[in-house]
Each structure stands twice: as C-alpha cells, then as structure tokens.
Amino acid sequence: MPSLALATGAPDVRFDFAVGTSAGRRLGGPPSFEVRIDLEGADREGAPLRTSRHLVHPAGQRPLTATGVALGVERLLGLRGGPVAPGLHTPEALLDPAYAVDRMAESGAAFTSAPGDS
C-alpha cells in the first residue's frame, strides 16, 4: 500500500480484504482467484476519477503466484533488464507493469471492467 500511495501521490490508500466462495467453486468447478480493484480520486488533470476492474484466474491463486515468482527471478538474474544492485527491492521497482500484465494474461488471467465502472 505504501508503494501505491507513493507512485500515485494519493493522500489516502485503503486495502479491504474479504474471503468467500469463488465464482468457479459456486459453478461446481475448482476454486478461482478473483480480485476487485477500485480506484477513486482525481486523474492527473484533477478531474474526478472512478474505475473498477476485476482480476480473475480460473485456476486459482497458484498460477499468479508462480508467474510473479518467475518474473522476479527472471529480473534478478538479469534475464530481462540490466543487473540489479544488491539490496531489498519491491516488485514494482523491478518489473515493467505492462510486461507483468501480459505474462499474467498468458497464464490465463483476465482483467475486466467491474459493474459500476465509469
């Protein structure tokens, strides 16, 4: 959360967590992974902004975790980008977001608009 606040300049960032039966499980299949991302505030020009997206993976959390680990190791080994200096690093400091989203999509994840998105 601190990284999100720092990257966006947001004065207030909130994280809400809920656990329940996934849509995949409710439909009789394996548990799926579902996250809703709501952003509300102002855009770079100061106009009101409100958007909601879903990140869904029908095979659950494991493929997304594996993708994240693979991306981190790939970057730390210098296989994508230059050498990484010793120290503590957060994923957003090392990984290109567009590349990470593409790799998540390759693993079966989908980003979709959530109901009420404007």
C-alpha positions in Angstrom: 0.0 0.0 0.0 2.8 2.5 0.7 4.2 1.9 -2.8 0.8 2.6 -4.4 0.4 5.8 -2.4 4.0 6.9 -3.3 3.5 6.0 -7.0 0.2 7.8 -7.3 0.6 10.7 -4.9 -2.6 9.6 -3.2 -3.1 11.0 0.3 -5.3 8.1 1.3 -5.0 4.4 0.2 -7.1 1.7 1.7 -7.0 -2.1 1.4 -10.1 -4.2 2.1 -9.9 -7.9 2.3 -12.7 -10.5 2.1 -12.7 -14.2 1.8 -15.6 -16.3 0.4 -16.6 -18.9 -2.1 -15.3 -18.1 -5.5 -17.4 -18.0 -8.6 -15.6 -21.0 -10.0 -16.4 -23.0 -6.9 -20.0 -21.8 -6.9 -20.4 -23.1 -10.5 -19.1 -26.5 -9.4 -15.6 -26.2 -10.7 -12.2 -25.6 -8.9 -11.7 -22.5 -6.8 -10.9 -19.5 -8.9 -9.0 -16.4 -7.9 -10.9 -13.1 -8.0 -9.8 -9.6 -7.0 -11.7 -6.4 -7.5 -9.6 -3.2 -7.8 -11.5 0.0 -7.1 -9.8 3.4 -7.7 -11.4 6.6 -6.8 -9.9 10.1 -6.7 -8.6 12.5 -9.3 -6.7 12.0 -12.5 -3.5 13.9 -13.4 -5.5 16.9 -14.6 -7.6 17.0 -11.4 -10.8 15.6 -12.9 -12.8 13.1 -10.8 -11.8 9.5 -11.5 -13.6 6.3 -10.5 -12.8 2.9 -12.0 -13.2 -0.7 -11.1 -11.6 -3.8 -12.5 -11.6 -7.5 -11.8 -8.5 -9.6 -12.0 -9.7 -13.2 -12.3 -7.8 -16.5 -12.8 -10.0 -19.6 -13.3 -7.3 -21.9 -12.0 -6.9 -20.1 -8.6 -4.0 -18.3 -7.0 -1.2 -20.7 -7.8 -0.7 -19.7 -11.5 -0.5 -16.0 -10.5 1.9 -16.7 -7.6 4.1 -18.8 -9.9 4.1 -16.1 -12.6 5.1 -13.5 -10.0 8.0 -15.6 -8.7 9.2 -16.4 -12.2 9.1 -12.7 -13.2 11.0 -11.7 -10.1 13.7 -14.4 -10.6 14.0 -13.6 -14.3 14.6 -10.0 -13.4 17.0 -10.7 -10.5 19.1 -13.0 -12.7 19.4 -10.2 -15.3 17.5 -12.2 -18.0 15.2 -9.2 -18.5 16.8 -5.9 -18.0 20.2 -4.9 -16.7 21.9 -6.1 -13.5 20.0 -5.5 -10.2 22.1 -3.8 -7.5 22.2 -5.7 -4.1 19.5 -4.7 -1.7 15.9 -5.0 -0.9 13.6 -4.5 -3.9 9.8 -4.3 -4.3 8.3 -5.9 -7.4 7.0 -2.6 -8.7 10.5 -1.2 -8.6 11.9 -4.1 -10.7 9.1 -5.2 -13.1 7.6 -3.4 -16.0 3.8 -3.4 -15.3 2.8 -3.9 -18.9 5.1 -6.9 -19.2 3.8 -8.4 -15.9 0.1 -8.0 -17.1 1.0 -9.7 -20.4 2.6 -12.6 -18.6 -0.4 -12.9 -16.2 -2.7 -13.0 -19.2 -0.5 -15.7 -20.8 -1.1 -17.8 -17.7 -4.9 -17.5 -18.1 -5.6 -14.4 -16.0 -8.1 -11.8 -17.2 -8.6 -8.1 -16.4 -12.2 -7.0 -16.9 -14.3 -4.0 -16.1 -16.3 -4.4 -13.0 -20.0 -3.5 -12.7 -20.4 0.2 -12.0 -17.1 1.2 -13.8 -17.2 4.7 -15.2 
